[in-house]
Amino acid sequence: MRRKITDKGPLSVFLYIRMQNWGLNTYLYGPKDDLKHRLLWREAYSPDEEGQLRTLIAEAQSRGLRFVYALSPGQDIVFSSSSDVTLLKRKLRQVSDLGCQAFAILFDDIDHSLCQADSEAFSSFAHAQVFVTNEVYRFLGEPPVFLFCPTEYCDSLCSPSVSKSPYLQTVGEDLLPSITVVWTGSKVISRKLSLDNLAEVESVLQRPPLIWDNLHANDYDSRRLFLGPFKGREPQLRGHLSGLLLNPNCEFEANYIPLHSLGSWFRTGNDENKGEGKGNDMCEYCPERALSAALRDWMEELNQPLQAGNFRFLILDSDCKMDCRSIFNTTGQEGEKKRLNQSGQCHQPPPGSRSGGGSRDQKGQGRGLCSGKGLLSESQVRLLVGLHYLPHEHGPSAQKLLQDLTWLKSNCHLVSTNNKKSPPQVEEWRGRASRFQSLCEDIAQLHCSVVGGANRAVLYDLYPYVWDLRNMALVAKAFVCWLGDSTLGSWKTCLHWCGKSTGVDVLGMESEPWVFKGGVSGEVQMLLPIGNSSELFTHPPPLFPTSRLYNIRPYHGKDKVRGTSGHTSTSHPDIIGDRCLGPCLALCPEYGFILEDELGVCGCVLGVLDVRSFAKRCQASWIPAMRDKYPLKSGNTQVRMSCICKQDQGEYPDSLLYHFPSQLRLDALPELVDISVSRTLLATLLTALKANGSQGVFCEVQPTDRQRLEFLTKLGFLEILRGEARSREGVVLGRLL
């Protein structure tokens, strides 16, 4: 999840600048994708790698920052092996010779068991770790900063408890007193840190711990991002710590607010220790004020263009990840608050400079591309932060989104056709639905602004997250619109899902955030009838982002279906629409959804809830209506009539319809290059079908249409019937709901 050493230099240098400006004083180097940090820890660095590390160390020191080099040998080290201990010393000596004066040995997230040789040499796992750590510490000349991360590094990992853990007791008694022990709190990702907990840990370890804070770490969930302020840690804690390390988001640009607010927390603690501002509330750390201050500074940078000579010229692949863990300790200098000024223009093309397809007319040429000239407003940035806040807490916008969707689902019976409730209750539902849809539209506009924004580095780091939430908001908005517009009278199935809890309800205060994955996007997904079908929602973003705005809405009677140019008849302009879509739109319009962009309709999906009853209704009403509309006056008309009469009449066996009673048809214009929008459109229909009791859906695809077959297969559709078994050539694909 983190970048390799050869890519780290410019990113880390810019991080150093920010840390220096915000009063942070220490950088800990421990990227998991540097194979020589963990997997190949025994191997020495090559001359080129030495040069990279030397530059990082020297640059940090030139800015008054401490560079801590971390090594993780715990996965396969043989503690009793003199060869392994020698290799460990050699590796750290190599880094020491590059100018590094601070080190860390990490034994987190490894197996507690010892090999036979170690079991014979040491009385316990803790004794083995402590022996090697002390040996290396003495070998390096007892450097002033030397960190030890234990295998039991939080309350929940201690057996049987913090105060009674034999492992921690051994560490506290036998680890040399000048070595600092790392701790994460009550959990791996702690919602809050308490003085009582730290006092207990300090007593067992016989030294103040250094907090390794995972509050903003997002490497455990690819759909989550944490842009909220440093929170849940009172500045008074600093007097009981030897330092605090913040493990940030993998994405570099996502850490502006976390690190900025951490600097505010640090400075507040310094002021309190000096006795400055006593009795003045403004001198107390307030996460909301820290967030506002960080937003003010970030806004200037967000709308600055990418610059030549800036570190960001390297951020040219969308997989750019942050590799560092930045820390401060309580002995460091405060640092002067500065603004980061930028100038110049990047010579590299932005990621959205190619559209991948043409537009429908001359008026639309050039639209939908990432122009790189847009400005993000402060309200949009606040919306962005509110939707990607903290692991145990949603921001205001996310809370509103989830609360309204839950309420609208639970009360959808108020707008059903057989509802007897009073108009005020109906108006309340429609009012909340309107506000919910407006918020979804704001999310779509946020996506557009991020893609079209001036700062391309921010685009690369944040795009996958705003894109994912944009798609989820499209489905949720269309679902709510469908609930309000549908003429169906039964909502029993929908009501059955309204009891589902969201992630915040499931997590509570004492659970780890990875218990429920996906963040706001995942919680919105789980509130939908098809929320368990992850393959419909989890897929990589498009290679070339587009700022085109999309909307999905139910089909309306005023929508017109026409044939394309060259395929229509002047005497019968509706014949293409009647032949292809007419039965579905006439007999079950409530399962039709339209995809629009700024230029108009660009796709549609149609569904049939019950194919058996649909076929009977076609025979009873649709076909007679078509005979009246297209009288048999010529051979060509007769051919057209024959085609219309055969549409959707199926020849599907009962065994298929028993498991897959519903049918769908998906159409989109060739220029629709964002395939995720087609997925979202299809997911919208499946949501509606599932909400009214469908247990499976199928569609028919021509065997030569490889693109459509591949598209549906990736969404969980499987081949259930081939043309040889019937008179038609199409391949029938189906999936259970």
Buried (B, 14 or more C-beta within 10 A) or exposed (E): BBBEBEBBBBBBBBBBBBBBBBBBBBBBBBBEBBEBBBBEBBEBBEEEBBEBBBBBBEBBBEBEBBBBBBBBBBEEBBBBBEEBBEBBBEBBBBBBEBBBBBBBBBBBEBEEEBBEEBBEBBEBBBBBBBBBBBBBBEBBEEBEBBBBBBBBBBBBBBEEEBEEBBBBBBBBEBBEEEBBBBBBBBBBBBBBBBEEBBEBBBEBBEBBBBBBBBBBBBBBBBBBBBBBBBBBBBBEBBEBBBBBBBBBBBBBBBBBBBBBBBBBBBBBBBBBEEEEEEEEEEBBBBBEBBBBBBBEBBBEBBBBBBBEEBBBBBBEEBEBBBBBBBBBBBEBEBBEBEEBEBEEEBEBEBBBEBBEBEBBEEEBEEBBBBBBEBEBBEEBBBBBBBBBBBBBBBBEBBBBBBBBBBBBBBBBBBBBEEBEBEEEEBEBBBEBBEEBBEBBBBBBBBBBBBBBBBBBBBBBBBBBBBBBBBBBBBBBBBBBBBBBBBEBEEBEEBBEBBEBEBBBEEBEEEBBBEEBBBBBBBBBBBBBBBBEBBEBBBBEBBEBBBBBBBBBBBBEEEBEBEBEEEEBBEEBEBBBBBBBBBBBBBBBBBBBBBBBBEBEBBBBBBBBBBBBEBBEBBEEEBBEBBEEBBEEEEEEBEEBBEEBBBBBBBEBEEEBBEEBBBBBBBBBBEBBBBBBBBBBBBBBBBBBBBBBBBEBBBBBBEEEEEEBBEBBBEBBBEBBBEBEEBEBEBBBBBBEB
